[in-house]
Amino acid sequence: MCGIVGGVAQRNVVPILIEGLKRLEYRGYDSAGLAVINNGDIFRKRELGKVKGLELLVKADPVPGFVGIAHTRWATHGKPSVANAHPHVSRDTIAVVHNGIIENHEQLRATQKQDGYEFTSETDTEVVVHQIHQALETADNLLAAVKATIKKLEGAYALGVMGTQEPDTLIACRKGSPLVIGVGFGEYFIASDVAALLPVTRRFIFLEDGDIAAITIDSLVIYDKDDKIVTRSIKESQLTSDSADKGEYRHYMLKEIYEQPFAVAQALEGRFINGRLLENAFGHNAAEVFDKIKSIQILACGTSYHSGLVAKYWFEDLARVPCHIEVASEFRYRNPVLAPDTLIVTISQSGETADTLAALQEAKKMGAKYSLAICNVPESSLVRESDLVLMTRAGPEIGVASTKAFTTQLVTLMLLVIAVGRRFALSEKLEQKITSELFGLPGKIEKVLALDSEIEVLSKQFAEKEHALFLGRGTHYPIAMEGALKLKEISYIHAEAYPAGELKHGPLALIDADMPVITVAPNNSLLEKLKSNMQEVSARGGQLIVFMDETLHAVSDSNVQIVKVPQVENEISPIVYTIPLQLLSYYVAVIRGTDVDQPRNLAKSVTVE
Ligand code: AGP
């Protein structure tokens, strides 16, 4: 969470910092700020809310500079306020931007107060800037002061630091939070994500954990965690600066919903030969690993956890592969038992989710020998830390609510089910059937997207509601969970999902005319059971909205709204039924007038615990 941009150039870096912050706003948007060095002094501007506010402030009172740092914040320590916004400054001479959490900030703060430092914010970051200031009293230069400071920090950080003593220098370092260096011609930039710097460069150095870099316009020196000078390779990004454009759409979320047929096709592209899945799509030694594993442990958070839940049903039902799944933040602290020869499968859109990364590290400590990441960001920490990788290839997802990332996760997880399942009970016939269904998926999704206006009309019924229940069974229970998460995330309506069979064990007590019950009802072996559950709702005056297979006979009445979903094969049906639920949440949020792409209190990339 939070976004960092910085630069050292022979031109005014402020417009670059502002544009970079806008591109990082998905990481947090509680407040924004920047600082530059101008004529040997630090000038700082900070504003509550989105980057637009900061931009107006800078326009009204410009402060150009050739060296600068900037930040967009997602509040952890201290409420969103101008005082808590970064950059933080110590005695007008040092300025710092920070991502991550300094866990020992209370102890450091107490000592620094005794040493006479005054605190102007409630943040954990302010201790970093004072510590650097104090270290400079004895250190030779800014680099040495930062090196001395980070030895005292516990927790995670990515830092951008500049000081008036060396007005041409920018120091960047990272531990646990991502940071990249953008390499320009006669200029360098730093950012927490390549997306921020695409207008100025496509050449990037990905700092490794523990790295610290000293940057001026004509030199870049990187030290590793053992304080040795290292050369890190420059990688060319395939992204272009307009890859994250909203185009003709009102919101990124709607654009990303509509991109799903293409995204799903991309997830399959080049991964089959003569209709057969290529195992080296997962990595050159994937086949060897798959030969050895006896079970799967999936670790993920949020929407990515939901895709993992669907995969658990698939692994066990289609291929008889034992599969466990757990929310990463629970796994990492639970002291779980891991069976030998388990493949750890992490799922993450961003590849930077702190809990998922920590759960992977925990699993490795417990002796896990094999790991595989399903991820959307090629240069992410998760990809770098995993033995095998299958990229989802959804393209940049900007809306905080995951849409195309989820459906492409499901597609790639099905590829994993095929690859591992071949070694278990997945028959060749079923593999061929699933493969052909996957290739038909983009067309199916196109058809479901045609329900757009019908769902938009339906969503009007929701505008006044404050609660909703989502029901599903089997592989569609996680889809109901994902539907509920989407609705609460962007419309702020309280929504819960239940496996439909659980209704009578408690939630039925909630049913009345004010509680819409959204049911996912494909034509499968559980349909008759699901119908009984829907009867239980109707009998108690509940309002049902049913997404139902078009081949089934049912008509809407005053208590039941039926939306007919194009007929789809059982195996891939969860992917298809996701789409109408995404559209429903989107239109409900639009009617309620929420900030669809940047819902309150959330951030796209959750890089803190
Ligand atoms: C999805 O709509 C959410 N914004 C959130 O649950 C997200 O899926 C979760 O934070 C995990 O993120 P990741 O996939 O980047 O790891």
Residues whose N, C-alpha, C, O or C-beta is under 5 A from the ligand:
A	BS01	AGP	C301 G302 T303 S304 I347 S348 Q349 S350 G351 T353 V400 A401 S402 K604 V606
